[in-house]
């Protein structure tokens, strides 16, 4: 939280300390992501330390070595840096030379060496009668990121290797905890179950420019990357979503970020994991993706008009449907959906379309509110994105970009 004295150039306790007062003034929950773990170097806590950061060799796809990144001094060092800067129940003390000591919650699972005795960064917090916040840790236990042979780790392999049923994102202990937590919340009558994940769980993937449209804007098609659930961990993803559907756990909302856009999507799974044609939507469930704030530059959209964004949304939606994926956004007949809004779209409330749940050209954040009667309100705020290192001057006020409500059934 130290700043720099502009006169002397030295570190100063009186310098820029915007993060410290913010954390002191409001509650916050923070998830590990790949950037907190040295980006690619330690991004997969469940990978063997002897493996490269990305698995080109299929022998590393599932870790059977009995040793894991999450137990190495290197992983504990970057994990400690993360915990030092965020108020959490878990703490790591010490240093690489003298060793580390854990305090606070830790996983007790002697039958699961991947998870046992690690800091427990996943938990659930009830918020009133109508909602529960469930935070996962999808970094400390995940298997290695898959890369295509010959790519030297630069190109993700999102093919059949990602369907390996033995690959894990959460680890067996956390997956069982998450399923039981969701089931208990449903049995307790909690209306909304919010599950925070650091990597998207929908099938869509991030938008990657692959060329140019006739209007000069980027042709952005979905390109699942290997760190997303759909890109590299499909079997466990399907087990979780099938569990939710089979147990009739309703109003499950996955909250995530990572992709540099804002989007809302339904979630599809295989009702029969052995039948690729048995696709079905998880009833009442969806994902809300926002941000990251300031991410995505240089700006791929020089034209921020509604017409341009609508074209991008329509192209993306057509690509998703052609791939057998759910449509972009929520359909007009989604149970309880009402008061749909998108900046610049006068027909959003009466005839919602894919663009009303999509913003690829803004720096944004999302506010979620649950009313006393159980009504959910989702509002994404933001500003038009701009190119890196341009530093536009003057006040820039965030405005509502898109939003909707879902009433309790």
C-alpha positions in Angstrom: 0.0 0.0 0.0 3.0 2.3 -0.2 3.1 5.3 -2.5 5.9 7.3 -4.0 6.8 10.9 -2.9 6.7 12.9 -6.2 9.4 15.3 -4.8 12.0 12.8 -3.7 11.0 9.8 -5.7 11.2 7.7 -2.5 8.7 5.3 -1.1 6.3 7.2 1.2 3.6 6.2 3.7 1.7 9.3 2.6 1.7 8.3 -1.1 -1.0 6.8 -3.2 -2.9 4.5 -0.9 -6.2 4.0 -2.7 -6.5 0.3 -2.0 -5.9 0.4 1.7 -8.8 2.8 2.6 -11.1 1.0 0.2 -10.5 -2.4 1.9 -10.9 -0.7 5.3 -14.2 0.8 4.4 -16.0 -2.1 2.8 -16.1 -5.9 3.0 -14.4 -7.7 0.2 -13.8 -11.3 -1.1 -11.0 -12.0 -3.4 -10.2 -15.0 -5.5 -6.8 -16.4 -6.6 -6.3 -16.2 -10.4 -3.4 -16.9 -12.7 -1.9 -13.4 -12.3 -1.6 -13.9 -8.6 0.3 -17.1 -9.3 3.0 -15.8 -11.6 0.6 -16.1 -14.6 1.6 -19.3 -16.5 4.4 -20.4 -14.1 2.3 -21.6 -11.2 -1.2 -21.2 -12.6 -2.2 -24.8 -11.9 -1.8 -25.7 -8.2 -2.5 -29.4 -8.9 0.1 -29.8 -11.6 3.3 -31.7 -10.8 6.3 -29.4 -10.0 8.4 -31.3 -12.5 6.2 -30.5 -15.4 6.4 -27.4 -17.6 3.6 -24.7 -17.0 1.6 -26.1 -19.9 1.2 -29.8 -20.7 2.3 -30.6 -24.2 3.1 -34.2 -23.1 -0.2 -36.0 -22.3 1.6 -37.8 -19.5 1.0 -34.7 -17.4 -2.7 -34.2 -18.2 -3.6 -35.9 -14.9 -1.2 -35.7 -12.0 -0.4 -39.1 -10.6 3.0 -38.3 -9.2 1.8 -37.6 -5.6 3.6 -34.1 -5.6 1.8 -30.9 -6.4 2.7 -27.2 -7.2 0.5 -26.1 -4.3 2.9 -27.6 -1.8 6.1 -26.1 -3.2 7.9 -23.1 -1.7 7.4 -21.2 -4.9 3.7 -21.6 -4.8 3.5 -20.8 -1.1 5.6 -17.6 -1.7 3.2 -16.2 -4.3 0.2 -17.3 -2.4 1.6 -15.6 0.7 2.0 -12.3 -1.3 -1.7 -12.6 -2.3 -2.9 -13.2 1.3 -0.7 -10.5 2.7 -2.5 -7.9 0.6 -6.0 -9.1 1.2 -8.0 -9.5 4.4 -8.7 -13.3 4.6 -9.1 -15.8 7.3 -6.1 -17.8 6.0 -2.6 -16.6 6.6 0.9 -17.8 5.6 3.8 -16.8 7.8 7.5 -17.2 7.2 9.8 -17.1 4.2 11.3 -19.5 1.6 14.5 -20.0 3.4 13.1 -20.6 6.9 9.9 -22.3 5.7 6.2 -21.4 6.0 3.6 -21.9 8.7 -0.1 -21.8 7.9 -2.7 -20.3 10.2 -6.4 -20.1 9.8 -8.7 -22.5 8.0 -7.0 -25.4 6.2 -8.3 -28.4 4.4 -8.5 -31.6 6.4 -8.7 -34.4 3.9 -6.1 -37.2 4.7 -7.4 -39.3 1.8 -6.8 -36.5 -0.7 -3.1 -35.6 -0.8 -3.8 -32.9 -3.4 -5.9 -30.9 -0.9 -4.9 -32.0 2.5 -3.4 -29.4 4.8 -3.6 -26.6 2.2 -5.0 -23.2 3.1 -8.8 -23.4 2.7 -9.7 -20.4 0.5 -13.1 -21.7 -0.4 -16.1 -21.0 1.9 -19.8 -20.1 2.0 -21.4 -17.0 3.5 -25.2 -16.7 4.0 -26.5 -13.2 3.2 -30.0 -12.9 4.6 -32.8 -15.3 3.9 -32.6 -15.1 0.1 -29.0 -15.5 -0.9 -25.8 -17.3 -0.2 -22.3 -16.4 -1.5 -20.2 -19.4 -2.3 -16.5 -18.7 -3.0 -14.5 -21.4 -4.8 -10.7 -21.8 -5.2 -10.3 -23.0 -8.8 -6.5 -22.4 -8.9 -4.9 -24.3 -6.0 -6.0 -27.8 -7.1 -6.6 -27.6 -10.9 -4.7 -30.0 -13.2 -2.2 -28.6 -15.7 -3.2 -26.4 -18.6 -3.2 -28.3 -21.9 -1.1 -27.2 -24.9 -1.0 -28.5 -28.4 2.1 -30.6 -29.3 4.6 -28.4 -31.1 3.2 -25.2 -29.7 5.8 -24.8 -26.9 3.0 -23.9 -24.5 1.6 -21.0 -26.7 -1.5 -22.7 -28.1 -4.2 -24.3 -25.9 -5.3 -27.8 -26.7 -9.1 -27.7 -26.2 -9.7 -31.0 -28.0 -10.4 -34.5 -26.6 -7.8 -34.2 -23.9 -10.0 -31.7 -22.1 -12.7 -34.4 -21.8 -10.5 -36.7 -19.6 -12.8 -37.7 -16.7 -9.9 -37.8 -14.3 -8.9 -34.2 -14.8 -9.9 -31.8 -12.1 -10.5 -28.1 -11.6 -11.5 -28.0 -7.9 -10.1 -31.2 -6.5 -12.3 -34.0 -5.2 -12.6 -32.6 -1.7 -13.7 -29.1 -2.8 -16.1 -30.5 -5.5 -17.8 -32.6 -2.9 -18.0 -29.6 -0.6 -19.5 -27.4 -3.3 -22.1 -29.9 -4.3 -23.2 -30.4 -0.7 -23.2 -26.7 0.0 -25.5 -26.0 -3.0 -27.8 -28.9 -2.0 -28.0 -27.7 1.6 -28.8 -24.2 0.4 -31.7 -25.5 -1.8 -33.0 -27.6 1.1 -32.8 -24.6 3.4 -35.0 -22.6 1.0 -32.3 -20.1 0.1 -33.5 -18.5 -3.2 -30.2 -17.4 -4.8 -27.0 -19.3 -4.8 -24.1 -17.2 -6.1 -21.0 -19.2 -6.9 -17.8 -17.1 -7.5 -15.2 -18.7 -9.9 -12.1 -17.1 -11.4 -12.5 -18.8 -14.8 -15.7 -18.8 -16.9 -17.8 -22.0 -16.8 -20.0 -21.3 -19.9 -19.2 -22.8 -23.3 -18.6 -19.5 -25.1 -15.0 -18.6 -24.4 -13.4 -15.3 -24.8 -13.8 -13.1 -27.9 -10.6 -13.1 -30.0 -10.1 -11.0 -33.1 -9.7 -13.3 -36.1 -10.0 -10.8 -38.9 -12.1 -7.8 -39.9 -15.7 -7.4 -40.7 -16.8 -5.3 -43.7 -17.3 -2.3 -41.4 -13.7 -2.5 -40.3 -14.4 -3.7 -36.8 -12.8 -6.9 -35.5 -14.5 -10.2 -36.3 -14.7 -11.6 -32.8 -15.6 -15.3 -32.6 -15.6 -17.4 -29.5 -12.3 -19.1 -28.8 -12.3 -21.2 -25.6 -9.0 -21.0 -23.9 -7.4 -23.8 -21.9 -7.8 -22.1 -18.5 -11.6 -22.0 -18.7 -13.8 -24.9 -17.5 -15.0 -25.6 -21.1 -11.6 -25.2 -22.6 -9.7 -27.6 -20.4 -11.8 -29.3 -17.7 -15.0 -30.3 -19.4 -15.7 -33.6 -17.5 -15.7 -32.1 -14.1 -17.7 -29.1 -15.4 -20.3 -31.5 -16.6 -20.4 -33.4 -13.3 -21.1 -30.2 -11.4 -23.8 -28.9 -13.8 -25.4 -32.3 -14.0 -25.5 -32.5 -10.2 -27.3 -29.1 -10.1 -29.8 -30.1 -12.7 -30.4 -33.6 -11.3 -31.0 -32.3 -7.8 -33.3 -29.5 -9.0 -31.1 -26.8 -7.4 -32.6 -23.6 -8.8 -31.4 -20.0 -9.1 -27.7 -20.8 -9.3 -25.7 -17.9 -10.6 -22.0 -18.3 -11.4 -20.0 -15.0 -11.0 -16.8 -14.7 -12.9 -14.4 -12.5 -14.9 -11.2 -13.2 -16.8 -12.6 -12.6 -20.4 -12.3 -8.9 -21.3 -15.9 -8.2 -21.9 -19.3 -8.4 -20.1 -21.8 -11.1 -21.0 -24.6 -13.2 -19.5 -25.1 -16.7 -20.7 -27.1 -19.8 -19.9 -25.3 -23.1 -19.1 -25.5 -26.3 -21.0 -24.4 -29.8 -20.0 -24.7 -33.4 -21.1 -27.5 -35.3 -19.3 -25.7 -38.5 -20.5 -22.0 -37.9 -20.4 -21.5 -40.7 -22.9 -23.8 -39.1 -25.4 -22.6 -35.9 -27.1 -26.1 -35.3 -28.3 -27.7 -35.3 -24.9 -27.3 -31.5 -24.4 -29.7 -29.8 -22.0 -29.8 -26.4 -20.3 -29.4 -26.3 -16.5 -32.8 -25.0 -15.5 -32.8 -21.5 -14.1 -29.0 -21.3 -14.0 -26.7 -18.8 -15.8 -23.3 -17.1 -15.7 -22.6 -13.3 -15.2 -19.2 -12.3 -16.4 -17.8 -8.8 -15.9 -14.5 -7.0 -16.5 -11.8 -7.0 -15.7 -11.8 -3.2 -15.1 -9.2 -1.7 -17.3 -8.5 -5.0 -19.1 -8.6 -5.5 -22.9 -6.5 -2.8 -24.3 -5.6 -1.8 -26.9 -9.2 -1.2 -27.6 -10.4 -3.4 -30.5 -13.5 -1.3 -31.0 -12.9 2.2 -32.2 -16.6 2.7 -32.9 -18.7 2.5 -29.7 -22.0 3.0 -31.3 -24.9 0.7 -30.5 -25.1 -0.5 -34.1 -21.6 -1.8 -34.0 -22.1 -3.6 -30.7 -25.3 -5.1 -32.0 -23.6 -6.4 -35.1 -20.8 -8.0 -32.9 -23.5 -9.6 -30.6 -25.5 -10.9 -33.5 -22.3 -12.4 -35.2 -21.3 -14.0 -31.9 -24.7 -15.4 -31.2 -24.9 -16.9 -34.7 -21.5 -18.5 -34.1 -22.6 -20.0 -30.8 -25.8 -21.4 -32.2 -23.9 -22.9 -35.2 -21.6 -24.6 -32.7 -24.5 -26.2 -30.8 -24.0 -23.8 -27.9 -26.7 -21.8 -26.0 -27.6 -18.4 -27.4 -25.9 -15.3 -26.1 -27.9 -13.8 -23.2 -31.1 -14.9 -21.7 -34.2 -15.6 -23.8 -37.4 -13.6 -23.4 -39.1 -16.6 -21.8 -36.4 -17.2 -19.2 -38.4 -17.8 -15.9 -39.0 -14.5 -14.1 -37.0 -12.3 -16.5 -38.2 -8.7 -16.6 -37.0 -5.1 -17.0 -34.2 -5.9 -19.5 -32.1 -2.8 -20.3 -29.3 -2.0 -22.6 -27.9 1.4 -23.3 -29.1 2.5 -26.7 -31.6 -0.2 -27.2 -35.3 1.0 -26.9 -36.6 -2.5 -27.5 -34.7 -4.3 -24.8 -37.5 -4.3 -22.3 -40.2 -5.6 -24.7 -38.1 -7.8 -27.0 -34.7 -8.7 -25.4 -32.0 -9.9 -27.9 -28.4 -11.1 -27.5 -26.9 -7.6 -27.5 -28.9 -6.7 -24.4 -26.6 -9.1 -22.4 -23.3 -8.3 -24.0 -20.7 -5.5 -23.8 -17.4 -6.1 -25.6 -16.2 -2.5 -25.7 -16.3 -1.2 -22.1 -14.3 -1.2 -18.9 -17.0 -2.4 -16.5 -18.2 -3.8 -13.2 -21.5 -5.5 -12.2 -23.7 -4.8 -9.2 -26.0 -7.5 -7.9 -28.9 -6.8 -5.6 -31.3 -9.2 -3.9 -34.5 -7.6 -2.6 -36.5 -8.7 0.5 -39.0 -10.5 -1.7 -36.2 -12.4 -3.5 -36.1 -10.4 -6.7 -32.6 -10.3 -8.3 -31.4 -7.1 -10.0 -28.2 -7.2 -12.1 -26.7 -4.0 -13.4 -23.5 -3.6 -15.3 -21.8 -0.2 -15.2 -18.9 1.1 -17.1 -17.2 3.4 -19.6 -16.1 3.0 -23.2 -12.8 1.3 -23.4 -9.8 3.2 -24.8 -6.4 2.4 -26.1 -3.5 1.6 -23.8 -1.4 4.6 -22.7 -3.8 7.2 -24.0 -4.9 8.5 -20.6 -8.0 10.4 -21.5 -8.3 13.6 -19.3 -11.2 14.9 -17.4 -13.9 13.1 -15.3 -15.3 10.0 -16.8 -18.4 8.8 -15.1 -19.6 5.2 -15.2 -23.1 4.8 -16.6 -25.4 1.8 -16.6 -24.7 -0.3 -19.7 -27.0 -3.2 -19.3 -29.2 -4.9 -16.7 -32.2 -7.0 -15.9 -34.3 -8.4 -13.1 -35.5 -11.9 -12.3 -38.3 -12.3 -9.9 -38.6 -15.3 -7.5 -40.8 -18.1 -8.7 
